[in-house]
Amino acid sequence: MAYWLFKSEPNEWSWDDQKAGGCEEWDGIRNYQARNNMRAMKIGDLGFFYHSNIGKEIVGIVRVCAQSHPDSTTDDERWDCVDVEAVCDLPRPVTLAQVKATPELAQMSLVTSMRLSVQPVRDQEWEIVCRMAGMEDAPKA
């Protein structure tokens, strides 16, 4: 299993929206690398839910509940999406500034590929961010 980070603008789709929904499409992604990341996902993979632009913080954890399939928001066959469901709130959000200030996270995609909307997260990065958020035991994919 693997870990990921999903970026969303909270004025478009917030963590509260995600929690209120069930297993929801992560749709509208129009970047090949992000699409390829979703194509690599497996059911049960976990991801951070990140509020971009407004807040710039990791606020929750989601689980992939459906593997890559055609994105229902377009007729263009190039674009896929996965479905994700909310797992839990982070005890305290982890800001982009905190991530950037942590030397062990200097190579995290959130720092090095800031514009990428769906990113891989390494196991060690997952553990560190979960600790920063106040989780004693990081959820395992």
N, C-alpha and C positions, 0 to 999 in steps of 0.2 A: 504494500500500500504506500501511498505517497501523500505529500502535503502541498497545499497551494495557497495562493492569496487572490481574492476576488475584489476588484475595486468597483465601487459604485458611488455616484454622486448622490448624496442623501436627499437632495431636493427632487431627484428622479425616482430612486428606489433606496429607501433607508433600511437600516437594521430593523427598525420597528415594522416596516413593511414585510421584510423577510420573515420575521417571527410570526406575523399575523397570517402569512400564507402557509402553504404546506410544502410539498415538493414542487418547486417552481422553476421554470426555464430560466437559465442565465443567458438571455437572448440579446440580440442587437450588437454583438461583437463583430467588428469588421476589420480585424487585423489578423493576418495569416499566422503570426507566431502565437497569438493568444488562442486562435482557433486550434492550432496544432497542439497546444497545451491541453485544451479541453478534449481533443481526440485521444490524448494519452491517459486521461483519467479513468479510474475504475470505480464502480459502486463501492461506497465505504470510505473512499479517500476523504480526508478532512481538509478544510481550508479556513483561512482567516477571512473575515468580512471587514473590508477597509473602506471607510468614508473618505473619498477623495474630494479635492477642492474645498469643501466645507468641512472643517474639523481635522482632516488629515490625520486620522487615527484608526487603529485596529480596534474594533468594538465587540466582535463576536466570532463564533466558530460555526461553520456550516459543514454539512456532509453531502457528498455527491450521492444522489438517490436515483439517477438515471444516467447511463452512459451517453456519449456523443450521439446526436441525432440531428436531422435537418432543423434549422432554426425556423420556427413558425412565423416569424415576423418578416420573412422575405421569400420570394420565389426563386432566388438565386441559389443554385445548387452548391455553390462554393462554401456557404456559411452554415456551420453547425453550432450546436450548443449542448450543454449538459443541464441536468436539473439538480438543484441543491435545496436542502432544507436546513433550517436553523437547528443547532445543537444546544448552544448555551451562550449567554453573555460572558464577556470577560469580566472578572471581578473589578478591574479598573482598565480603562482604555490605555493603549500604548500608542503614543504619538509618533509621527514621522521624525520629529526632532529628537525624541528619545532613541529611536532606532538608529538615526545617523550619528548620535553621540556614543553609541556602543561599539567599540572597536571590533568585537567578535561578529558584528553584523555588517561590517564594511562591504562585504561582497554579496549581501542579500539583494535579490532582484529589485526590491522596493527602493534600494539606494542606487543601484547601477542601471536599472531599466525603468525609470520612474514612470514613463508614459505607457508601459505595457499593462493592459487592464486585467489580464489573467496570467499569473506568474507561478513558477515553481518555488517551493520553500524547502530548503535542506532540513534534514532531521535535526541537526544541532540548532539551526535558526529557530525551528519550531519550539524546541525546548527552552531556548533563551527567551523568546518573546512570551511564551506562556508563563515563565517565572517572573518576567517583568510585569505581567498583568496580575500577578498575585495568585497564580494557580500553583498549588503544591505539587500536584501530579498532572502533567500535560496529558490530555486525551490522546490516545493512540489510534492511528489509522489501521 
